[in-house]
Amino acid sequence: MTASMSKKDFGPILSVVGRSLGKSLANSAVEEFKLAKNFEGLKNSVQKAYGWEEGFTLHVKDGKLQAGGKCPVYKLTSVWCEHGCETFAEAWADAFGFGVKRTTKQPEDEICTFLYEKT
């Protein structure tokens, strides 16, 4: 990183990396765990991918899936959280035919929470 570069300069490539990783890992999870590309498959994949996070929760209500946990990535690299995390989650959800939005995040909240719903 040159003296004139900042963490923000990595945002565009982290967005692409996030999308690529999310798509690839979701499709690999479908194959590995023999998941259907539907709501139940999405729920199972989110549980397998994030269930290790401290305070992880998974709720289903009105055909929507809400998942959250205390993600340790923010402490390691907050720039990923700002630029890569959402595109990762969007690509993951898209692999199952769903959309997603992040409803809470660190540091504003202790827990990162995502809401998945059919697109």
N, C-alpha and C positions, 0 to 999 in steps of 0.2 A: 504494500500500500504506500503510495507516494504521500508526501507531506500535504498535497492539495486534495487528496481523496478523503472522503468520510464514509462512515458506515452506510449512509443513505445511497452512495454511489453503487452499492452492491444490490440495492432493492430490485431493479429490473431482472437481474440474472437469478436472484433468489426466488422471485416469483415464478420464473420458468422452471427452476429446479424443483420447487414445491409442487407445481402442477405435474411435472414428469414423474416425480417420486410417488405422488398420491395415486396417479393412474396406474403405474406399474405395480405398486404394492397392493392396491385393491384388487387388481386382476390376478395377481399371484395368490392373494388370500382366497379368492373365489376358487381357483384351481386346487390349492393345497388343502383347504378345508371343505371342499365340495359344497360351496354355498350357492344358493340361488341368487340371481340378481333381482331381488325384490326387497320388501321391507324387512322381512325376517332375516334375509342374508345380510342386509345392511346392519341390522341390530347385532347380529352375531359377530360381524367383522369389527364393528366398533368396540364391542366387548373384548375381543381378542387383541385388538391393537392398543387400546388405552386402559384396559382393566387393571394394569399394574400401577397406574398413577395413584398417588396418595389421595384419599378422599374421593375416589372415582364413584360417580353415580350415573345411573342409566334409567330414564323414565320414559314411558310411552303414554301419550294422552292425545286423544282426538286425531289419531293417525299420524302424529308427529313424534319424533324421537329427540329427547334432550339428553345430552351426555356432557359430563364435565369432570374435571379433576385438577389437582394441583400439579401442573406440568412443570417438570424440572428444567425444561429447555430455556425458559426465560432467564434463569440465573446463569446459564452457560453462554447464551448469545441472544440478546433481546432483538437484534436485527432480524433474526429468523422469524421471530414472533410478529414483527411488523410487516415483513415482506413475503415470507415463504409459507407460513402456517395456514393462512386462509386459502391460498391456492392449492395447497396440499389437501386440505379438507374438502374443498370444492371438487377437485378431481376424484377423490375417494368417493364422495357422495354421488357424483355423476356416473361413476361406474355401475351404480345400482339404480340409476334412474331417479335420483333425488337431488334436491338443492340443499344448501346449508348456509347458515350465517352464524358468525360468532357473536354471542350475546353478552359475554363478559370476558375480560382478559386481564392478565397481569400487566402492569403493577396496580391498575385501578381496583382490581378485585383479586383476592387470593386464589380464586378458582377460574380456570378457563372453561367456558361453557359454549356448546354448539347446539343449534336447533336444526334438525334435519326434517324436511318435508318434501312430499312428492311434487315434482315440477310439472 
